[in-house]
Amino acid sequence: MTLAVAAGAGAAAVADQPIVLDTPTGKIAGSLIVPASKGPMPVALIIAGSGPTDRNGNSSALPGAHNSLMLLAQALGDAGIASVRYDKRGIAASQPAAASEADLRFETYVDDAAGWIAMLRRDPRFSSVTVVGHSEGSLIGMLATKKAGANGFVSVAGVARGAADVLRTQFAGKLPPALAAQNEAALVSLEGGRTTTNAPKELAALYRDSVQPYLISWFKYVPADGIAALDVPVLIVQGTTDIQVAVSEAEALKKARPQAHLTIIPGMNHVLKMVDAPMPAHLASYSDPALPVAPALVTALVDFVRAVPAR
């Protein structure tokens, strides 16, 4: 894998610079921020969450943009911490690197993140590499941290349970009994590493034949086990007004990794904005780029990343 950066990237800068990870199966596009510094500085690799979510934290499935991960990267830059955030394979500028759905595996995303870590570890501008994974990016990040040897790891709004159990919770009480039984049978089959031809047609969008191999590869991993296996400093961050991930998930990650630092941020929601108000305000924050990321999140990350031992 090679590093391709725009001309002048070696110069101190606060603005985004394009950066590319070359892989055997395509180029992964990202943004690099390198603040002014006279010596090596820490760098954070920021990994976005699930679905069609780009490097800035925005999803094409939602209207508007909140730019949470871009705002986070800029705040880290203001504090003297470099960062890289990137479009996942198949998303936005990394669309050309997409594998066919039938060939995609969860490990593909882990390998891409590990490639970024290896690149950053080789770069003499950076004294340490800390992975910051948001939502599903938490699981990707902890596995990549272990695989590629990052110096520190941060989980932001990450779950502790496996994906199949999370789906069970989401469907609980919402399906008619017969459909609930079919759904459970499909989950059990996929958890056991077996595709199924009996998935309920009403849930074909989730269990279509072409996506089942990916689900099997994803269901193998339990974040609580992944975080317990790390041997680097760990920070777990969770907001109290997150309508997608409960505080109990962060507490379970902490239980699995007792040495980790746990920071609970009152009023922070899933897109890292301060929203302690009824549901309409939460939904509005998902499309409000003018709303800053939670200051307590920035403080927690800056303090942690600065304290991560140099390589």
Secondary structure in CASP SS format (residue, H / E / C, confidence):
PFRMAT SS
TARGET T0000
AUTHOR 0000-0000-0000
METHOD secondary structure of the structure
MODEL  1
M C 1.00
T C 1.00
L E 1.00
A E 1.00
V E 1.00
A C 1.00
A C 1.00
G C 1.00
A C 1.00
G C 1.00
A C 1.00
A C 1.00
A C 1.00
V C 1.00
A C 1.00
D C 1.00
Q E 1.00
P E 1.00
I E 1.00
V E 1.00
L E 1.00
D E 1.00
T E 1.00
P C 1.00
T C 1.00
G E 1.00
K E 1.00
I E 1.00
A E 1.00
G E 1.00
S E 1.00
L E 1.00
I E 1.00
V C 1.00
P C 1.00
A C 1.00
S C 1.00
K C 1.00
G C 1.00
P C 1.00
M E 1.00
P E 1.00
V E 1.00
A E 1.00
L E 1.00
I E 1.00
I E 1.00
A C 1.00
G C 1.00
S C 1.00
G C 1.00
P C 1.00
T E 1.00
D C 1.00
R C 1.00
N C 1.00
G C 1.00
N C 1.00
S E 1.00
S C 1.00
A C 1.00
L C 1.00
P C 1.00
G C 1.00
A C 1.00
H C 1.00
N C 1.00
S H 1.00
L H 1.00
M H 1.00
L H 1.00
L H 1.00
A H 1.00
Q H 1.00
A H 1.00
L H 1.00
G H 1.00
D H 1.00
A C 1.00
G C 1.00
I C 1.00
A E 1.00
S E 1.00
V E 1.00
R E 1.00
Y E 1.00
D C 1.00
K C 1.00
R C 1.00
G C 1.00
I C 1.00
A H 1.00
A H 1.00
S H 1.00
Q H 1.00
P H 1.00
A H 1.00
A C 1.00
A C 1.00
S C 1.00
E H 1.00
A H 1.00
D H 1.00
L C 1.00
R C 1.00
F H 1.00
E H 1.00
T H 1.00
Y H 1.00
V H 1.00
D H 1.00
D H 1.00
A H 1.00
A H 1.00
G H 1.00
W H 1.00
I H 1.00
A H 1.00
M H 1.00
L H 1.00
R H 1.00
R H 1.00
D C 1.00
P C 1.00
R C 1.00
F E 1.00
S E 1.00
S E 1.00
V E 1.00
T E 1.00
V E 1.00
V E 1.00
G E 1.00
H E 1.00
S C 1.00
E H 1.00
G H 1.00
S H 1.00
L H 1.00
I H 1.00
G H 1.00
M H 1.00
L H 1.00
A H 1.00
T H 1.00
K H 1.00
K H 1.00
A H 1.00
G C 1.00
A C 1.00
N C 1.00
G E 1.00
F E 1.00
V E 1.00
S E 1.00
V E 1.00
A C 1.00
G C 1.00
V C 1.00
A C 1.00
R C 1.00
G C 1.00
A H 1.00
A H 1.00
D H 1.00
V H 1.00
L H 1.00
R H 1.00
T H 1.00
Q H 1.00
F H 1.00
A C 1.00
G C 1.00
K C 1.00
L C 1.00
P C 1.00
P H 1.00
A H 1.00
L H 1.00
A H 1.00
A H 1.00
Q H 1.00
N H 1.00
E H 1.00
A H 1.00
A H 1.00
L H 1.00
V H 1.00
S H 1.00
L H 1.00
E H 1.00
G C 1.00
G C 1.00
R C 1.00
T C 1.00
T C 1.00
T C 1.00
N C 1.00
A C 1.00
P C 1.00
K H 1.00
E H 1.00
L H 1.00
A H 1.00
A H 1.00
L H 1.00
Y H 1.00
R C 1.00
D H 1.00
S H 1.00
V H 1.00
Q H 1.00
P H 1.00
Y H 1.00
L H 1.00
I H 1.00
S H 1.00
W H 1.00
F H 1.00
K C 1.00
Y C 1.00
V C 1.00
P H 1.00
A H 1.00
D H 1.00
G H 1.00
I H 1.00
A H 1.00
A C 1.00
L C 1.00
D C 1.00
V C 1.00
P C 1.00
V E 1.00
L E 1.00
I E 1.00
V E 1.00
Q E 1.00
G E 1.00
T C 1.00
T C 1.00
D C 1.00
I C 1.00
Q C 1.00
V C 1.00
A C 1.00
V H 1.00
S H 1.00
E H 1.00
A H 1.00
E H 1.00
A H 1.00
L H 1.00
K H 1.00
K H 1.00
A H 1.00
R C 1.00
P C 1.00
Q C 1.00
A C 1.00
H E 1.00
L E 1.00
T E 1.00
I E 1.00
I E 1.00
P C 1.00
G C 1.00
M E 1.00
N C 1.00
H C 1.00
V C 1.00
L C 1.00
K E 1.00
M E 1.00
V C 1.00
D C 1.00
A C 1.00
P C 1.00
M H 1.00
P H 1.00
A H 1.00
H H 1.00
L H 1.00
A H 1.00
S H 1.00
Y C 1.00
S C 1.00
D C 1.00
P C 1.00
A C 1.00
L C 1.00
P C 1.00
V E 1.00
A C 1.00
P H 1.00
A H 1.00
L H 1.00
V H 1.00
T H 1.00
A H 1.00
L H 1.00
V H 1.00
D H 1.00
F H 1.00
V H 1.00
R H 1.00
A H 1.00
V C 1.00
P C 1.00
A C 1.00
R C 1.00
END
